Amino acid sequence: MPPRVAIVTGAARGLGQEFAVALAGGGHAVAGFDIADQSATRARIEEAGGRFLAVPVDVTDEASVRAAVKIVADTFSAVHIVVNNAGIYPPMAFEDTTLDDWHRILRLNLDGPFLVTRAALPHLRKAGWGRVVNIVSAVVFLGPPELVAYTTSKAGLVGFTRALATAVGADGITVNAIAPGLTATETATATTGADGGFDRVRALQAVPRTERPEDLVSTLLYVCDEGSGFLTGQTINVDGGSARH
Ligand SMILES: NC(=O)c1ccc[n+]([C@@H]2O[C@H](COP(=O)([O-])OP(=O)(O)OC[C@H]3O[C@@H](n4cnc5c(N)ncnc54)[C@H](O)[C@@H]3O)[C@@H](O)[C@H]2O)c1
């Protein structure tokens, strides 16, 4: 696979850091979009001899996203891969969900991918080759009660994946979604995985161990591969078999 230029949102930690490190390890230039400090990601990539550009940006802010994509294109002369990974998944009872909670979750999980993808798309079109990868969740198949707003946002992102795949398929651009199960990132460990959350999810899985960020890497690289140009509009569930669909 020739080196490509990738944007990974939420690259400071968790799954986004793992995706950025994996793409850089594959020889690609990677730009991380995050509101948090990305020095840990930079250190891992540069130690391995990879190229990483940390762009401080709130992916829900339209003007900042446009400026951030321009920085990437100016620095690396192209953009080919967009991994829409930044997201929040705060557990809450449906009855306690305020309109502000609802908007906060939809804003990051849906407006973010919309804004970043729309700003990057002219560059993918210009290259005549592109990969958009949306990180959704196995909750779209499982529907857990404490994540109604979150599940709604990720189901929206599945719809975005399908329709956008149709819109850009003739331009050599694929759009797919990857659905992780509950994965042991710091955030998940402090929230959905706490109080026996990992044990409950593990009991649903065919593979009886807790999912780790590195379990998602081979699927990301497969979707981004040069040979995967006929794979589009799909949601690939990587959750140890808790949802079988
Ligand atoms: N960890 C899991 O169990 C799990 C399971 C299924 C799906 N997912 C999805 O995977 C993605 C990553 O999850 P994670 O556990 O690694 O999360 P995380 O909290 O570890 O990382 C999220 C990153 O997004 C960044 N971010 C937050 N708001 C932002 C904004 N406005 N602009 C730019 N960056 C912003 C954060 O600073 C952080 O670096 C999310 O979309 C999540 O919904 C996670």
The ligand as a Gaussian input file, in Angstrom:
#p B3LYP/6-31G(d) Opt

LIG

0 1
 N      -14.141000       2.097000      24.601000
 C      -15.252000       1.444000      24.295000
 O      -15.713000       0.569000      25.031000
 C      -15.971000       1.749000      23.008000
 C      -16.889000       0.811000      22.521000
 C      -17.572000       1.073000      21.349000
 C      -17.337000       2.258000      20.674000
 N      -16.448000       3.156000      21.172000
 C      -16.251000       4.401000      20.441000
 O      -14.885000       4.535000      20.133000
 C      -14.510000       5.907000      20.167000
 C      -13.342000       6.108000      21.098000
 O      -13.661000       5.624000      22.401000
 P      -12.549000       5.659000      23.574000
 O      -12.992000       4.742000      24.626000
 O      -11.202000       5.499000      22.967000
 O      -12.738000       7.166000      24.084000
 P      -11.707000       8.116000      24.858000
 O      -12.518000       8.931000      25.792000
 O      -10.556000       7.322000      25.395000
 O      -11.124000       9.029000      23.696000
 C      -11.918000       9.984000      23.039000
 C      -11.000000      11.077000      22.505000
 O      -11.824000      12.048000      21.842000
 C      -11.368000      13.338000      22.220000
 N      -12.421000      14.337000      22.069000
 C      -13.491000      14.523000      22.890000
 N      -14.217000      15.579000      22.468000
 C      -13.588000      16.070000      21.351000
 C      -13.837000      17.146000      20.482000
 N      -14.900000      17.945000      20.661000
 N      -12.979000      17.365000      19.469000
 C      -11.889000      16.577000      19.287000
 N      -11.607000      15.529000      20.087000
 C      -12.429000      15.279000      21.113000
 C      -10.932000      13.176000      23.675000
 O      -10.088000      14.230000      24.101000
 C      -10.240000      11.812000      23.626000
 O       -8.877000      11.927000      23.290000
 C      -15.766000       6.683000      20.560000
 O      -16.434000       7.139000      19.400000
 C      -16.597000       5.635000      21.259000
 O      -17.972000       5.922000      21.190000
 C      -15.753000       2.934000      22.319000

